[in-house]
Amino acid sequence: MRKVGLFLEAEPHFGGTFQYNQTMLAAVAALARERFAVVVAYPSDAWLPHLAHYDFATIKVERGFWGRALGLFWVLSRLPMGWWRWL
């Protein structure tokens, strides 16, 4: 059996990124359960209503203080998201 992990970072207010995460979730749900073990990690409770439709193992990952602080700094400074992705 192969293991598949999916990290759903985007929250609903992220727009297109959230939609992309939903698409990835649906794609993983289409995998044969007898061949793949799926674990989904999420940092925000906003994902709970979406995950209720699936029978995956789930793990809530708490964001650390410094990760949140850096993300807030990045957004407030209006730096390009391409740099954030690269970083």
N, CA, C and O atoms as a Maestro MAE file, in Angstrom:
{
 s_m_m2io_version
 :::
 2.0.0
}

f_m_ct {
 s_m_title
 :::
 protein
 m_atom[348] {
  # First column is atom index #
  i_m_mmod_type
  r_m_x_coord
  r_m_y_coord
  r_m_z_coord
  i_m_residue_number
  s_m_chain_name
  s_m_pdb_residue_name
  s_m_pdb_atom_name
  i_m_atomic_number
  :::
  1 25 0.845 -1.179 0.000 1 A "MET " " N  " 7
  2 3 0.000 0.000 0.000 1 A "MET " " CA " 6
  3 2 0.890 1.242 0.000 1 A "MET " " C  " 6
  4 15 1.871 1.319 0.740 1 A "MET " " O  " 8
  5 25 0.541 2.184 -0.821 2 A "ARG " " N  " 7
  6 3 1.287 3.446 -0.906 2 A "ARG " " CA " 6
  7 2 0.628 4.507 -0.039 2 A "ARG " " C  " 6
  8 15 -0.590 4.519 0.143 2 A "ARG " " O  " 8
  9 25 1.448 5.385 0.485 3 A "LYS " " N  " 7
  10 3 0.952 6.458 1.347 3 A "LYS " " CA " 6
  11 2 0.945 7.765 0.570 3 A "LYS " " C  " 6
  12 15 1.885 8.073 -0.163 3 A "LYS " " O  " 8
  13 25 -0.125 8.524 0.741 4 A "VAL " " N  " 7
  14 3 -0.257 9.827 0.101 4 A "VAL " " CA " 6
  15 2 -0.586 10.842 1.187 4 A "VAL " " C  " 6
  16 15 -1.511 10.643 1.974 4 A "VAL " " O  " 8
  17 25 0.169 11.920 1.225 5 A "GLY " " N  " 7
  18 3 -0.080 13.001 2.167 5 A "GLY " " CA " 6
  19 2 -0.446 14.270 1.423 5 A "GLY " " C  " 6
  20 15 0.132 14.578 0.380 5 A "GLY " " O  " 8
  21 25 -1.402 15.002 1.959 6 A "LEU " " N  " 7
  22 3 -1.844 16.254 1.345 6 A "LEU " " CA " 6
  23 2 -1.928 17.312 2.440 6 A "LEU " " C  " 6
  24 15 -2.572 17.104 3.469 6 A "LEU " " O  " 8
  25 25 -1.274 18.444 2.213 7 A "PHE " " N  " 7
  26 3 -1.318 19.554 3.163 7 A "PHE " " CA " 6
  27 2 -2.176 20.656 2.582 7 A "PHE " " C  " 6
  28 15 -1.848 21.216 1.537 7 A "PHE " " O  " 8
  29 25 -3.275 20.971 3.250 8 A "LEU " " N  " 7
  30 3 -4.235 21.977 2.786 8 A "LEU " " CA " 6
  31 2 -3.981 23.287 3.533 8 A "LEU " " C  " 6
  32 15 -4.564 23.539 4.587 8 A "LEU " " O  " 8
  33 25 -3.124 24.091 2.982 9 A "GLU " " N  " 7
  34 3 -2.730 25.311 3.678 9 A "GLU " " CA " 6
  35 2 -3.697 26.464 3.465 9 A "GLU " " C  " 6
  36 15 -3.951 27.236 4.390 9 A "GLU " " O  " 8
  37 25 -4.237 26.591 2.268 10 A "ALA " " N  " 7
  38 3 -5.046 27.759 1.910 10 A "ALA " " CA " 6
  39 2 -6.377 27.772 2.651 10 A "ALA " " C  " 6
  40 15 -7.003 26.732 2.856 10 A "ALA " " O  " 8
  41 25 -6.793 28.962 3.046 11 A "GLU " " N  " 7
  42 3 -8.100 29.154 3.666 11 A "GLU " " CA " 6
  43 2 -9.062 29.719 2.621 11 A "GLU " " C  " 6
  44 15 -8.622 30.197 1.576 11 A "GLU " " O  " 8
  45 25 -10.374 29.670 2.890 12 A "PRO " " N  " 7
  46 3 -11.351 30.124 1.885 12 A "PRO " " CA " 6
  47 2 -11.102 31.527 1.341 12 A "PRO " " C  " 6
  48 15 -11.385 31.778 0.170 12 A "PRO " " O  " 8
  49 25 -10.590 32.436 2.140 13 A "HIS " " N  " 7
  50 3 -10.377 33.805 1.647 13 A "HIS " " CA " 6
  51 2 -9.154 33.894 0.720 13 A "HIS " " C  " 6
  52 15 -8.865 34.967 0.190 13 A "HIS " " O  " 8
  53 25 -8.432 32.776 0.517 14 A "PHE " " N  " 7
  54 3 -7.300 32.765 -0.413 14 A "PHE " " CA " 6
  55 2 -7.751 32.634 -1.860 14 A "PHE " " C  " 6
  56 15 -6.927 32.727 -2.770 14 A "PHE " " O  " 8
  57 25 -9.043 32.419 -2.092 15 A "GLY " " N  " 7
  58 3 -9.584 32.384 -3.455 15 A "GLY " " CA " 6
  59 2 -9.093 31.218 -4.280 15 A "GLY " " C  " 6
  60 15 -9.405 30.066 -3.978 15 A "GLY " " O  " 8
  61 25 -8.327 31.503 -5.321 16 A "GLY " " N  " 7
  62 3 -7.892 30.484 -6.273 16 A "GLY " " CA " 6
  63 2 -7.059 29.384 -5.645 16 A "GLY " " C  " 6
  64 15 -7.168 28.224 -6.040 16 A "GLY " " O  " 8
  65 25 -6.231 29.728 -4.678 17 A "THR " " N  " 7
  66 3 -5.410 28.716 -4.019 17 A "THR " " CA " 6
  67 2 -6.285 27.754 -3.240 17 A "THR " " C  " 6
  68 15 -6.021 26.552 -3.218 17 A "THR " " O  " 8
  69 25 -7.323 28.271 -2.603 18 A "PHE " " N  " 7
  70 3 -8.264 27.414 -1.888 18 A "PHE " " CA " 6
  71 2 -8.974 26.481 -2.865 18 A "PHE " " C  " 6
  72 15 -9.150 25.297 -2.580 18 A "PHE " " O  " 8
  73 25 -9.378 27.009 -4.008 19 A "GLN " " N  " 7
  74 3 -10.043 26.185 -5.033 19 A "GLN " " CA " 6
  75 2 -9.095 25.083 -5.515 19 A "GLN " " C  " 6
  76 15 -9.515 23.944 -5.718 19 A "GLN " " O  " 8
  77 25 -7.829 25.422 -5.696 20 A "TYR " " N  " 7
  78 3 -6.839 24.433 -6.123 20 A "TYR " " CA " 6
  79 2 -6.702 23.331 -5.074 20 A "TYR " " C  " 6
  80 15 -6.634 22.152 -5.419 20 A "TYR " " O  " 8
  81 25 -6.661 23.712 -3.794 21 A "ASN " " N  " 7
  82 3 -6.579 22.715 -2.724 21 A "ASN " " CA " 6
  83 2 -7.798 21.810 -2.722 21 A "ASN " " C  " 6
  84 15 -7.672 20.610 -2.481 21 A "ASN " " O  " 8
  85 25 -8.977 22.364 -2.987 22 A "GLN " " N  " 7
  86 3 -10.192 21.551 -3.069 22 A "GLN " " CA " 6
  87 2 -10.100 20.563 -4.235 22 A "GLN " " C  " 6
  88 15 -10.535 19.418 -4.111 22 A "GLN " " O  " 8
  89 25 -9.547 20.992 -5.348 23 A "THR " " N  " 7
  90 3 -9.377 20.117 -6.505 23 A "THR " " CA " 6
  91 2 -8.422 18.976 -6.177 23 A "THR " " C  " 6
  92 15 -8.669 17.828 -6.545 23 A "THR " " O  " 8
  93 25 -7.334 19.291 -5.485 24 A "MET " " N  " 7
  94 3 -6.390 18.254 -5.081 24 A "MET " " CA " 6
  95 2 -7.046 17.265 -4.116 24 A "MET " " C  " 6
  96 15 -6.790 16.064 -4.188 24 A "MET " " O  " 8
  97 25 -7.880 17.762 -3.227 25 A "LEU " " N  " 7
  98 3 -8.596 16.910 -2.288 25 A "LEU " " CA " 6
  99 2 -9.512 15.945 -3.032 25 A "LEU " " C  " 6
  100 15 -9.563 14.758 -2.709 25 A "LEU " " O  " 8
  101 25 -10.231 16.451 -4.022 26 A "ALA " " N  " 7
  102 3 -11.112 15.598 -4.827 26 A "ALA " " CA " 6
  103 2 -10.309 14.567 -5.616 26 A "ALA " " C  " 6
  104 15 -10.745 13.425 -5.762 26 A "ALA " " O  " 8
  105 25 -9.156 14.954 -6.120 27 A "ALA " " N  " 7
  106 3 -8.313 14.028 -6.882 27 A "ALA " " CA " 6
  107 2 -7.796 12.902 -5.988 27 A "ALA " " C  " 6
  108 15 -7.773 11.743 -6.403 27 A "ALA " " O  " 8
  109 25 -7.391 13.226 -4.793 28 A "VAL " " N  " 7
  110 3 -6.908 12.210 -3.857 28 A "VAL " " CA " 6
  111 2 -8.057 11.285 -3.443 28 A "VAL " " C  " 6
  112 15 -7.851 10.092 -3.219 28 A "VAL " " O  " 8
  113 25 -9.260 11.841 -3.346 29 A "ALA " " N  " 7
  114 3 -10.421 11.024 -2.983 29 A "ALA " " CA " 6
  115 2 -10.739 9.979 -4.051 29 A "ALA " " C  " 6
  116 15 -11.352 8.954 -3.752 29 A "ALA " " O  " 8
  117 25 -10.329 10.228 -5.283 30 A "ALA " " N  " 7
  118 3 -10.598 9.294 -6.374 30 A "ALA " " CA " 6
  119 2 -9.625 8.117 -6.395 30 A "ALA " " C  " 6
  120 15 -9.828 7.170 -7.154 30 A "ALA " " O  " 8
  121 25 -8.585 8.158 -5.584 31 A "LEU " " N  " 7
  122 3 -7.624 7.059 -5.548 31 A "LEU " " CA " 6
  123 2 -8.252 5.813 -4.920 31 A "LEU " " C  " 6
  124 15 -9.081 5.914 -4.016 31 A "LEU " " O  " 8
  125 25 -7.853 4.656 -5.401 32 A "ALA " " N  " 7
  126 3 -8.378 3.388 -4.880 32 A "ALA " " CA " 6
  127 2 -7.900 3.182 -3.442 32 A "ALA " " C  " 6
  128 15 -6.699 3.197 -3.173 32 A "ALA " " O  " 8
  129 25 -8.844 2.990 -2.524 33 A "ARG " " N  " 7
  130 3 -8.517 2.838 -1.105 33 A "ARG " " CA " 6
  131 2 -7.688 1.582 -0.826 33 A "ARG " " C  " 6
  132 15 -6.902 1.557 0.122 33 A "ARG " " O  " 8
  133 25 -7.855 0.558 -1.634 34 A "GLU " " N  " 7
  134 3 -7.085 -0.669 -1.403 34 A "GLU " " CA " 6
  135 2 -5.619 -0.520 -1.829 34 A "GLU " " C  " 6
  136 15 -4.787 -1.360 -1.488 34 A "GLU " " O  " 8
  137 25 -5.307 0.528 -2.561 35 A "ARG " " N  " 7
  138 3 -3.934 0.748 -3.021 35 A "ARG " " CA " 6
  139 2 -3.251 1.939 -2.355 35 A "ARG " " C  " 6
  140 15 -2.022 2.017 -2.332 35 A "ARG " " O  " 8
  141 25 -4.045 2.875 -1.811 36 A "PHE " " N  " 7
  142 3 -3.478 4.106 -1.261 36 A "PHE " " CA " 6
  143 2 -4.056 4.417 0.118 36 A "PHE " " C  " 6
  144 15 -5.264 4.333 0.338 36 A "PHE " " O  " 8
  145 25 -3.171 4.776 1.032 37 A "ALA " " N  " 7
  146 3 -3.569 5.271 2.352 37 A "ALA " " CA " 6
  147 2 -3.364 6.782 2.324 37 A "ALA " " C  " 6
  148 15 -2.256 7.256 2.071 37 A "ALA " " O  " 8
  149 25 -4.413 7.528 2.581 38 A "VAL " " N  " 7
  150 3 -4.364 8.990 2.462 38 A "VAL " " CA " 6
  151 2 -4.428 9.632 3.845 38 A "VAL " " C  " 6
  152 15 -5.253 9.268 4.683 38 A "VAL " " O  " 8
  153 25 -3.538 10.596 4.060 39 A "VAL " " N  " 7
  154 3 -3.549 11.420 5.276 39 A "VAL " " CA " 6
  155 2 -3.588 12.871 4.837 39 A "VAL " " C  " 6
  156 15 -2.786 13.299 4.007 39 A "VAL " " O  " 8
  157 25 -4.522 13.625 5.396 40 A "VAL " " N  " 7
  158 3 -4.671 15.038 5.047 40 A "VAL " " CA " 6
  159 2 -4.374 15.879 6.282 40 A "VAL " " C  " 6
  160 15 -4.962 15.677 7.344 40 A "VAL " " O  " 8
  161 25 -3.451 16.828 6.125 41 A "ALA " " N  " 7
  162 3 -3.100 17.749 7.197 41 A "ALA " " CA " 6
  163 2 -3.666 19.127 6.861 41 A "ALA " " C  " 6
  164 15 -3.672 19.542 5.702 41 A "ALA " " O  " 8
  165 25 -4.138 19.821 7.881 42 A "TYR " " N  " 7
  166 3 -4.739 21.145 7.683 42 A "TYR " " CA " 6
  167 2 -4.445 22.020 8.898 42 A "TYR " " C  " 6
  168 15 -4.453 21.523 10.024 42 A "TYR " " O  " 8
  169 25 -4.187 23.311 8.693 43 A "PRO " " N  " 7
  170 3 -3.921 24.202 9.822 43 A "PRO " " CA " 6
  171 2 -5.151 24.960 10.310 43 A "PRO " " C  " 6
  172 15 -5.157 25.469 11.431 43 A "PRO " " O  " 8
  173 25 -6.188 25.043 9.488 44 A "SER " " N  " 7
  174 3 -7.340 25.884 9.811 44 A "SER " " CA " 6
  175 2 -8.618 25.053 9.933 44 A "SER " " C  " 6
  176 15 -8.868 24.153 9.132 44 A "SER " " O  " 8
  177 25 -9.415 25.371 10.947 45 A "ASP " " N  " 7
  178 3 -10.695 24.687 11.125 45 A "ASP " " CA " 6
  179 2 -11.683 24.979 9.994 45 A "ASP " " C  " 6
  180 15 -12.726 24.332 9.894 45 A "ASP " " O  " 8
  181 25 -11.353 25.950 9.145 46 A "ALA " " N  " 7
  182 3 -12.206 26.239 7.980 46 A "ALA " " CA " 6
  183 2 -12.292 25.034 7.058 46 A "ALA " " C  " 6
  184 15 -13.220 24.938 6.255 46 A "ALA " " O  " 8
  185 25 -11.344 24.117 7.158 47 A "TRP " " N  " 7
  186 3 -11.357 22.914 6.322 47 A "TRP " " CA " 6
  187 2 -12.287 21.828 6.849 47 A "TRP " " C  " 6
  188 15 -12.641 20.920 6.096 47 A "TRP " " O  " 8
  189 25 -12.689 21.887 8.097 48 A "LEU " " N  " 7
  190 3 -13.486 20.819 8.694 48 A "LEU " " CA " 6
  191 2 -14.769 20.500 7.925 48 A "LEU " " C  " 6
  192 15 -15.055 19.322 7.712 48 A "LEU " " O  " 8
  193 25 -15.557 21.495 7.499 49 A "PRO " " N  " 7
  194 3 -16.768 21.152 6.727 49 A "PRO " " CA " 6
  195 2 -16.448 20.454 5.402 49 A "PRO " " C  " 6
  196 15 -17.232 19.628 4.935 49 A "PRO " " O  " 8
  197 25 -15.324 20.773 4.805 50 A "HIS " " N  " 7
  198 3 -14.934 20.166 3.533 50 A "HIS " " CA " 6
  199 2 -14.403 18.749 3.741 50 A "HIS " " C  " 6
  200 15 -14.625 17.871 2.906 50 A "HIS " " O  " 8
  201 25 -13.713 18.529 4.840 51 A "LEU " " N  " 7
  202 3 -13.147 17.215 5.122 51 A "LEU " " CA " 6
  203 2 -14.199 16.228 5.614 51 A "LEU " " C  " 6
  204 15 -13.983 15.017 5.555 51 A "LEU " " O  " 8
  205 25 -15.328 16.727 6.096 52 A "ALA " " N  " 7
  206 3 -16.385 15.849 6.604 52 A "ALA " " CA " 6
  207 2 -16.942 14.930 5.512 52 A "ALA " " C  " 6
  208 15 -17.535 13.896 5.820 52 A "ALA " " O  " 8
  209 25 -16.760 15.292 4.268 53 A "HIS " " N  " 7
  210 3 -17.276 14.501 3.152 53 A "HIS " " CA " 6
  211 2 -16.385 13.313 2.797 53 A "HIS " " C  " 6
  212 15 -16.761 12.488 1.963 53 A "HIS " " O  " 8
  213 25 -15.221 13.217 3.413 54 A "TYR " " N  " 7
  214 3 -14.244 12.189 3.061 54 A "TYR " " CA " 6
  215 2 -13.902 11.338 4.275 54 A "TYR " " C  " 6
  216 15 -14.094 11.763 5.414 54 A "TYR " " O  " 8
  217 25 -13.402 10.154 4.029 55 A "ASP " " N  " 7
  218 3 -13.028 9.252 5.122 55 A "ASP " " CA " 6
  219 2 -11.512 9.152 5.298 55 A "ASP " " C  " 6
  220 15 -10.994 8.091 5.647 55 A "ASP " " O  " 8
  221 25 -10.811 10.248 5.059 56 A "PHE " " N  " 7
  222 3 -9.361 10.274 5.205 56 A "PHE " " CA " 6
  223 2 -8.969 10.362 6.670 56 A "PHE " " C  " 6
  224 15 -9.741 10.813 7.516 56 A "PHE " " O  " 8
  225 25 -7.749 9.918 6.947 57 A "ALA " " N  " 7
  226 3 -7.141 10.236 8.234 57 A "ALA " " CA " 6
  227 2 -6.749 11.712 8.162 57 A "ALA " " C  " 6
  228 15 -6.198 12.155 7.154 57 A "ALA " " O  " 8
  229 25 -7.024 12.466 9.208 58 A "THR " " N  " 7
  230 3 -6.720 13.898 9.196 58 A "THR " " CA " 6
  231 2 -5.871 14.270 10.403 58 A "THR " " C  " 6
  232 15 -5.952 13.645 11.460 58 A "THR " " O  " 8
  233 25 -5.064 15.291 10.223 59 A "ILE " " N  " 7
  234 3 -4.207 15.806 11.285 59 A "ILE " " CA " 6
  235 2 -4.270 17.325 11.243 59 A "ILE " " C  " 6
  236 15 -4.020 17.936 10.204 59 A "ILE " " O  " 8
  237 25 -4.607 17.934 12.380 60 A "LYS " " N  " 7
  238 3 -4.558 19.396 12.447 60 A "LYS " " CA " 6
  239 2 -3.143 19.811 12.817 60 A "LYS " " C  " 6
  240 15 -2.588 19.352 13.815 60 A "LYS " " O  " 8
  241 25 -2.566 20.684 12.001 61 A "VAL " " N  " 7
  242 3 -1.205 21.162 12.203 61 A "VAL " " CA " 6
  243 2 -1.287 22.609 12.659 61 A "VAL " " C  " 6
  244 15 -1.742 23.483 11.920 61 A "VAL " " O  " 8
  245 25 -0.848 22.846 13.862 62 A "GLU " " N  " 7
  246 3 -0.878 24.207 14.394 62 A "GLU " " CA " 6
  247 2 0.256 25.016 13.773 62 A "GLU " " C  " 6
  248 15 1.391 24.547 13.684 62 A "GLU " " O  " 8
  249 25 -0.053 26.201 13.358 63 A "ARG " " N  " 7
  250 3 0.981 27.091 12.835 63 A "ARG " " CA " 6
  251 2 1.732 27.709 14.001 63 A "ARG " " C  " 6
  252 15 1.134 28.095 15.006 63 A "ARG " " O  " 8
  253 25 3.025 27.799 13.860 64 A "GLY " " N  " 7
  254 3 3.849 28.394 14.905 64 A "GLY " " CA " 6
  255 2 3.775 29.912 14.859 64 A "GLY " " C  " 6
  256 15 3.343 30.495 13.865 64 A "GLY " " O  " 8
  257 25 4.192 30.529 15.922 65 A "PHE " " N  " 7
  258 3 4.158 31.984 16.029 65 A "PHE " " CA " 6
  259 2 4.967 32.652 14.928 65 A "PHE " " C  " 6
  260 15 4.490 33.593 14.295 65 A "PHE " " O  " 8
  261 25 6.192 32.174 14.692 66 A "TRP " " N  " 7
  262 3 7.070 32.832 13.728 66 A "TRP " " CA " 6
  263 2 6.568 32.677 12.298 66 A "TRP " " C  " 6
  264 15 6.724 33.591 11.489 66 A "TRP " " O  " 8
  265 25 5.975 31.547 11.979 67 A "GLY " " N  " 7
  266 3 5.405 31.371 10.649 67 A "GLY " " CA " 6
  267 2 4.257 32.343 10.398 67 A "GLY " " C  " 6
  268 15 4.160 32.937 9.324 67 A "GLY " " O  " 8
  269 25 3.393 32.500 11.393 68 A "ARG " " N  " 7
  270 3 2.286 33.458 11.272 68 A "ARG " " CA " 6
  271 2 2.807 34.881 11.186 68 A "ARG " " C  " 6
  272 15 2.311 35.677 10.388 68 A "ARG " " O  " 8
  273 25 3.814 35.212 12.010 69 A "ALA " " N  " 7
  274 3 4.361 36.567 12.017 69 A "ALA " " CA " 6
  275 2 5.002 36.895 10.668 69 A "ALA " " C  " 6
  276 15 4.808 37.991 10.140 69 A "ALA " " O  " 8
  277 25 5.760 35.956 10.111 70 A "LEU " " N  " 7
  278 3 6.390 36.185 8.816 70 A "LEU " " CA " 6
  279 2 5.337 36.326 7.717 70 A "LEU " " C  " 6
  280 15 5.459 37.190 6.849 70 A "LEU " " O  " 8
  281 25 4.308 35.484 7.750 71 A "GLY " " N  " 7
  282 3 3.236 35.584 6.761 71 A "GLY " " CA " 6
  283 2 2.511 36.920 6.833 71 A "GLY " " C  " 6
  284 15 2.218 37.526 5.802 71 A "GLY " " O  " 8
  285 25 2.220 37.382 8.046 72 A "LEU " " N  " 7
  286 3 1.557 38.670 8.216 72 A "LEU " " CA " 6
  287 2 2.454 39.805 7.723 72 A "LEU " " C  " 6
  288 15 1.984 40.718 7.045 72 A "LEU " " O  " 8
  289 25 3.730 39.750 8.057 73 A "PHE " " N  " 7
  290 3 4.674 40.754 7.580 73 A "PHE " " CA " 6
  291 2 4.674 40.790 6.051 73 A "PHE " " C  " 6
  292 15 4.650 41.863 5.448 73 A "PHE " " O  " 8
  293 25 4.702 39.615 5.435 74 A "TRP " " N  " 7
  294 3 4.766 39.528 3.971 74 A "TRP " " CA " 6
  295 2 3.537 40.175 3.332 74 A "TRP " " C  " 6
  296 15 3.652 40.949 2.381 74 A "TRP " " O  " 8
  297 25 2.376 39.850 3.863 75 A "VAL " " N  " 7
  298 3 1.132 40.396 3.316 75 A "VAL " " CA " 6
  299 2 1.071 41.909 3.514 75 A "VAL " " C  " 6
  300 15 0.730 42.647 2.589 75 A "VAL " " O  " 8
  301 25 1.394 42.359 4.697 76 A "LEU " " N  " 7
  302 3 1.321 43.790 4.990 76 A "LEU " " CA " 6
  303 2 2.354 44.606 4.213 76 A "LEU " " C  " 6
  304 15 2.111 45.771 3.899 76 A "LEU " " O  " 8
  305 25 3.484 44.015 3.907 77 A "SER " " N  " 7
  306 3 4.509 44.737 3.158 77 A "SER " " CA " 6
  307 2 4.257 44.692 1.649 77 A "SER " " C  " 6
  308 15 4.952 45.358 0.881 77 A "SER " " O  " 8
  309 25 3.267 43.911 1.228 78 A "ARG " " N  " 7
  310 3 2.879 43.790 -0.181 78 A "ARG " " CA " 6
  311 2 4.031 43.318 -1.074 78 A "ARG " " C  " 6
  312 15 4.173 43.754 -2.217 78 A "ARG " " O  " 8
  313 25 4.835 42.432 -0.531 79 A "LEU " " N  " 7
  314 3 5.904 41.826 -1.321 79 A "LEU " " CA " 6
  315 2 5.296 40.827 -2.303 79 A "LEU " " C  " 6
  316 15 4.232 40.272 -2.030 79 A "LEU " " O  " 8
  317 25 5.949 40.586 -3.441 80 A "PRO " " N  " 7
  318 3 5.400 39.663 -4.445 80 A "PRO " " CA " 6
  319 2 5.256 38.232 -3.909 80 A "PRO " " C  " 6
  320 15 6.151 37.724 -3.232 80 A "PRO " " O  " 8
  321 25 4.144 37.599 -4.211 81 A "MET " " N  " 7
  322 3 3.898 36.236 -3.747 81 A "MET " " CA " 6
  323 2 4.863 35.244 -4.392 81 A "MET " " C  " 6
  324 15 5.141 34.193 -3.814 81 A "MET " " O  " 8
  325 25 5.369 35.556 -5.564 82 A "GLY " " N  " 7
  326 3 6.353 34.675 -6.208 82 A "GLY " " CA " 6
  327 2 7.577 34.480 -5.326 82 A "GLY " " C  " 6
  328 15 8.127 33.380 -5.257 82 A "GLY " " O  " 8
  329 25 8.001 35.530 -4.662 83 A "TRP " " N  " 7
  330 3 9.138 35.434 -3.759 83 A "TRP " " CA " 6
  331 2 8.800 34.529 -2.574 83 A "TRP " " C  " 6
  332 15 9.626 33.727 -2.138 83 A "TRP " " O  " 8
  333 25 7.573 34.669 -2.060 84 A "TRP " " N  " 7
  334 3 7.127 33.854 -0.927 84 A "TRP " " CA " 6
  335 2 7.156 32.373 -1.281 84 A "TRP " " C  " 6
  336 15 7.613 31.543 -0.495 84 A "TRP " " O  " 8
  337 25 6.660 32.052 -2.480 85 A "ARG " " N  " 7
  338 3 6.649 30.660 -2.938 85 A "ARG " " CA " 6
  339 2 8.070 30.126 -3.083 85 A "ARG " " C  " 6
  340 15 8.349 28.976 -2.743 85 A "ARG " " O  " 8
  341 25 8.965 30.972 -3.591 86 A "TRP " " N  " 7
  342 3 10.347 30.559 -3.756 86 A "TRP " " CA " 6
  343 2 10.994 30.302 -2.391 86 A "TRP " " C  " 6
  344 15 11.726 29.330 -2.202 86 A "TRP " " O  " 8
  345 25 10.701 31.201 -1.448 87 A "LEU " " N  " 7
  346 3 11.266 31.106 -0.112 87 A "LEU " " CA " 6
  347 2 10.780 29.844 0.571 87 A "LEU " " C  " 6
  348 15 11.148 29.581 1.715 87 A "LEU " " O  " 8
  :::
 }
 m_bond[347] {
  # First column is bond index #
  i_m_from
  i_m_to
  i_m_order
  :::
  1 1 2 1
  2 2 3 1
  3 3 4 2
  4 3 5 1
  5 5 6 1
  6 6 7 1
  7 7 8 2
  8 7 9 1
  9 9 10 1
  10 10 11 1
  11 11 12 2
  12 11 13 1
  13 13 14 1
  14 14 15 1
  15 15 16 2
  16 15 17 1
  17 17 18 1
  18 18 19 1
  19 19 20 2
  20 19 21 1
  21 21 22 1
  22 22 23 1
  23 23 24 2
  24 23 25 1
  25 25 26 1
  26 26 27 1
  27 27 28 2
  28 27 29 1
  29 29 30 1
  30 30 31 1
  31 31 32 2
  32 31 33 1
  33 33 34 1
  34 34 35 1
  35 35 36 2
  36 35 37 1
  37 37 38 1
  38 38 39 1
  39 39 40 2
  40 39 41 1
  41 41 42 1
  42 42 43 1
  43 43 44 2
  44 43 45 1
  45 45 46 1
  46 46 47 1
  47 47 48 2
  48 47 49 1
  49 49 50 1
  50 50 51 1
  51 51 52 2
  52 51 53 1
  53 53 54 1
  54 54 55 1
  55 55 56 2
  56 55 57 1
  57 57 58 1
  58 58 59 1
  59 59 60 2
  60 59 61 1
  61 61 62 1
  62 62 63 1
  63 63 64 2
  64 63 65 1
  65 65 66 1
  66 66 67 1
  67 67 68 2
  68 67 69 1
  69 69 70 1
  70 70 71 1
  71 71 72 2
  72 71 73 1
  73 73 74 1
  74 74 75 1
  75 75 76 2
  76 75 77 1
  77 77 78 1
  78 78 79 1
  79 79 80 2
  80 79 81 1
  81 81 82 1
  82 82 83 1
  83 83 84 2
  84 83 85 1
  85 85 86 1
  86 86 87 1
  87 87 88 2
  88 87 89 1
  89 89 90 1
  90 90 91 1
  91 91 92 2
  92 91 93 1
  93 93 94 1
  94 94 95 1
  95 95 96 2
  96 95 97 1
  97 97 98 1
  98 98 99 1
  99 99 100 2
  100 99 101 1
  101 101 102 1
  102 102 103 1
  103 103 104 2
  104 103 105 1
  105 105 106 1
  106 106 107 1
  107 107 108 2
  108 107 109 1
  109 109 110 1
  110 110 111 1
  111 111 112 2
  112 111 113 1
  113 113 114 1
  114 114 115 1
  115 115 116 2
  116 115 117 1
  117 117 118 1
  118 118 119 1
  119 119 120 2
  120 119 121 1
  121 121 122 1
  122 122 123 1
  123 123 124 2
  124 123 125 1
  125 125 126 1
  126 126 127 1
  127 127 128 2
  128 127 129 1
  129 129 130 1
  130 130 131 1
  131 131 132 2
  132 131 133 1
  133 133 134 1
  134 134 135 1
  135 135 136 2
  136 135 137 1
  137 137 138 1
  138 138 139 1
  139 139 140 2
  140 139 141 1
  141 141 142 1
  142 142 143 1
  143 143 144 2
  144 143 145 1
  145 145 146 1
  146 146 147 1
  147 147 148 2
  148 147 149 1
  149 149 150 1
  150 150 151 1
  151 151 152 2
  152 151 153 1
  153 153 154 1
  154 154 155 1
  155 155 156 2
  156 155 157 1
  157 157 158 1
  158 158 159 1
  159 159 160 2
  160 159 161 1
  161 161 162 1
  162 162 163 1
  163 163 164 2
  164 163 165 1
  165 165 166 1
  166 166 167 1
  167 167 168 2
  168 167 169 1
  169 169 170 1
  170 170 171 1
  171 171 172 2
  172 171 173 1
  173 173 174 1
  174 174 175 1
  175 175 176 2
  176 175 177 1
  177 177 178 1
  178 178 179 1
  179 179 180 2
  180 179 181 1
  181 181 182 1
  182 182 183 1
  183 183 184 2
  184 183 185 1
  185 185 186 1
  186 186 187 1
  187 187 188 2
  188 187 189 1
  189 189 190 1
  190 190 191 1
  191 191 192 2
  192 191 193 1
  193 193 194 1
  194 194 195 1
  195 195 196 2
  196 195 197 1
  197 197 198 1
  198 198 199 1
  199 199 200 2
  200 199 201 1
  201 201 202 1
  202 202 203 1
  203 203 204 2
  204 203 205 1
  205 205 206 1
  206 206 207 1
  207 207 208 2
  208 207 209 1
  209 209 210 1
  210 210 211 1
  211 211 212 2
  212 211 213 1
  213 213 214 1
  214 214 215 1
  215 215 216 2
  216 215 217 1
  217 217 218 1
  218 218 219 1
  219 219 220 2
  220 219 221 1
  221 221 222 1
  222 222 223 1
  223 223 224 2
  224 223 225 1
  225 225 226 1
  226 226 227 1
  227 227 228 2
  228 227 229 1
  229 229 230 1
  230 230 231 1
  231 231 232 2
  232 231 233 1
  233 233 234 1
  234 234 235 1
  235 235 236 2
  236 235 237 1
  237 237 238 1
  238 238 239 1
  239 239 240 2
  240 239 241 1
  241 241 242 1
  242 242 243 1
  243 243 244 2
  244 243 245 1
  245 245 246 1
  246 246 247 1
  247 247 248 2
  248 247 249 1
  249 249 250 1
  250 250 251 1
  251 251 252 2
  252 251 253 1
  253 253 254 1
  254 254 255 1
  255 255 256 2
  256 255 257 1
  257 257 258 1
  258 258 259 1
  259 259 260 2
  260 259 261 1
  261 261 262 1
  262 262 263 1
  263 263 264 2
  264 263 265 1
  265 265 266 1
  266 266 267 1
  267 267 268 2
  268 267 269 1
  269 269 270 1
  270 270 271 1
  271 271 272 2
  272 271 273 1
  273 273 274 1
  274 274 275 1
  275 275 276 2
  276 275 277 1
  277 277 278 1
  278 278 279 1
  279 279 280 2
  280 279 281 1
  281 281 282 1
  282 282 283 1
  283 283 284 2
  284 283 285 1
  285 285 286 1
  286 286 287 1
  287 287 288 2
  288 287 289 1
  289 289 290 1
  290 290 291 1
  291 291 292 2
  292 291 293 1
  293 293 294 1
  294 294 295 1
  295 295 296 2
  296 295 297 1
  297 297 298 1
  298 298 299 1
  299 299 300 2
  300 299 301 1
  301 301 302 1
  302 302 303 1
  303 303 304 2
  304 303 305 1
  305 305 306 1
  306 306 307 1
  307 307 308 2
  308 307 309 1
  309 309 310 1
  310 310 311 1
  311 311 312 2
  312 311 313 1
  313 313 314 1
  314 314 315 1
  315 315 316 2
  316 315 317 1
  317 317 318 1
  318 318 319 1
  319 319 320 2
  320 319 321 1
  321 321 322 1
  322 322 323 1
  323 323 324 2
  324 323 325 1
  325 325 326 1
  326 326 327 1
  327 327 328 2
  328 327 329 1
  329 329 330 1
  330 330 331 1
  331 331 332 2
  332 331 333 1
  333 333 334 1
  334 334 335 1
  335 335 336 2
  336 335 337 1
  337 337 338 1
  338 338 339 1
  339 339 340 2
  340 339 341 1
  341 341 342 1
  342 342 343 1
  343 343 344 2
  344 343 345 1
  345 345 346 1
  346 346 347 1
  347 347 348 2
  :::
 }
}
